[in-house]
Amino acid sequence: MKKSMFFFVCLVLSYQALSCDVCGCGAFNSTHGLGTLAQGNRTSIGLNYQYRLYKSQHPKVFGTELERSTDYFQRLDITGQIRLAKRWQLQLAVPIGFNTHIADDTTAHKNGLGDPTLTVNYFLFNHQDSLKMCLFRWIVGAGVKSPIGKFTQPSDVNLYLYPGTGTFDAVFQNFFFFQKKKWSLLQTSQYVLRGENKYQYIPGSLFSTSLFGQYKFRTWGLYAGAQYSWSGVDYQNRKAVASSPTQGQVLTGITGASVQWNSWVLQGNYHIPLAQSLGDGKSHQKAAFSVSINYFFN
């Protein structure tokens, strides 16, 4: 059972951060993976690379032509979790962003350290039958995202390329994991309540929920599932920002594979947009994938 559990270890490590920021113009928010919790309350370290490509088109200020743009969002997360007690666990994610916006006649780059997230998880239920054929876990967590990454004023045209938001955000998450023999089922939900930065700007709150299933072979496994993500409207001086580019929702199908080698787990997945309404319909996700590697201490 211990070995078979490895195959869901990194499942959510990638797609949470990819999904929570649903707009094509949006910057990454700092979220960490819940998939490592499938391994139980164990100490681990990891790296996670994420890539997203968006295409957008907006009416120009004057005239009837459309301005077309392409956005590349790349992020490298340094992740870790520490066992504090039998039911308590500490998780940390430190993101580094590499973002590019290409318009008809301009190109902008914004790279740097993002906003780290620190979360405390509590194992409400952690049961395995006497034959070690079935396993069920229910875990809840709460944490905070700290405004360490570089950010800018709301009037900056490159606002959503910056790796930070300048806000303290509250993070809440819920996790269910069930395994029977070679089959596994994983359900997660996460909500991010945004704070206000020094420019009296509040980015839209975030919500995502997902369901995945996996089948284990010998030293590797295949998984597939779907995720729904929603991002709320932004606020400036406590007033809603009209046509906020961060507002939107997307339903995504995800397929991937995991490979285990001793205490190492390598995972990769690809995101397939099923339905989306991003940036008032002006932005569309075209491609997204992730690759991660984790090491678990005994």
Rosetta blueprint (number, residue, H / E / L):
1 M L
2 K H
3 K H
4 S H
5 M H
6 F H
7 F H
8 F H
9 V L
10 C L
11 L H
12 V H
13 L H
14 S H
15 Y H
16 Q H
17 A H
18 L H
19 S H
20 C H
21 D L
22 V L
23 C L
24 G L
25 C L
26 G L
27 A L
28 F L
29 N L
30 S L
31 T L
32 H L
33 G L
34 L L
35 G H
36 T H
37 L H
38 A H
39 Q H
40 G L
41 N L
42 R L
43 T L
44 S E
45 I E
46 G E
47 L E
48 N E
49 Y E
50 Q E
51 Y E
52 R E
53 L E
54 Y E
55 K E
56 S E
57 Q E
58 H E
59 P E
60 K L
61 V L
62 F L
63 G L
64 T L
65 E L
66 L E
67 E E
68 R E
69 S E
70 T E
71 D E
72 Y E
73 F E
74 Q E
75 R E
76 L E
77 D E
78 I E
79 T E
80 G E
81 Q E
82 I E
83 R E
84 L L
85 A L
86 K L
87 R L
88 W E
89 Q E
90 L E
91 Q E
92 L E
93 A E
94 V E
95 P E
96 I E
97 G E
98 F E
99 N E
100 T E
101 H E
102 I E
103 A L
104 D L
105 D L
106 T L
107 T E
108 A E
109 H E
110 K E
111 N E
112 G E
113 L E
114 G L
115 D L
116 P L
117 T E
118 L E
119 T E
120 V E
121 N E
122 Y E
123 F E
124 L E
125 F E
126 N E
127 H E
128 Q E
129 D L
130 S L
131 L L
132 K L
133 M L
134 C E
135 L E
136 F E
137 R E
138 W E
139 I E
140 V E
141 G E
142 A E
143 G E
144 V E
145 K E
146 S L
147 P L
148 I L
149 G L
150 K L
151 F L
152 T L
153 Q L
154 P L
155 S L
156 D L
157 V L
158 N L
159 L H
160 Y H
161 L H
162 Y L
163 P L
164 G L
165 T L
166 G L
167 T L
168 F L
169 D E
170 A E
171 V E
172 F E
173 Q E
174 N E
175 F E
176 F E
177 F E
178 F E
179 Q E
180 K E
181 K L
182 K L
183 W E
184 S E
185 L E
186 L E
187 Q E
188 T E
189 S E
190 Q E
191 Y E
192 V E
193 L E
194 R L
195 G L
196 E L
197 N L
198 K L
199 Y L
200 Q L
201 Y E
202 I E
203 P L
204 G L
205 S L
206 L E
207 F E
208 S E
209 T E
210 S E
211 L E
212 F E
213 G E
214 Q E
215 Y E
216 K E
217 F L
218 R L
219 T L
220 W E
221 G E
222 L E
223 Y E
224 A E
225 G E
226 A E
227 Q E
228 Y E
229 S E
230 W E
231 S E
232 G L
233 V L
234 D L
235 Y E
236 Q E
237 N L
238 R L
239 K E
240 A E
241 V L
242 A L
243 S L
244 S L
245 P L
246 T L
247 Q L
248 G E
249 Q E
250 V E
251 L E
252 T E
253 G E
254 I E
255 T E
256 G E
257 A E
258 S E
259 V E
260 Q E
261 W E
262 N L
263 S L
264 W E
265 V E
266 L E
267 Q E
268 G E
269 N E
270 Y E
271 H E
272 I E
273 P E
274 L E
275 A E
276 Q E
277 S E
278 L E
279 G L
280 D L
281 G L
282 K L
283 S E
284 H E
285 Q E
286 K E
287 A E
288 A E
289 F E
290 S E
291 V E
292 S E
293 I E
294 N E
295 Y E
296 F E
297 F L
298 N L
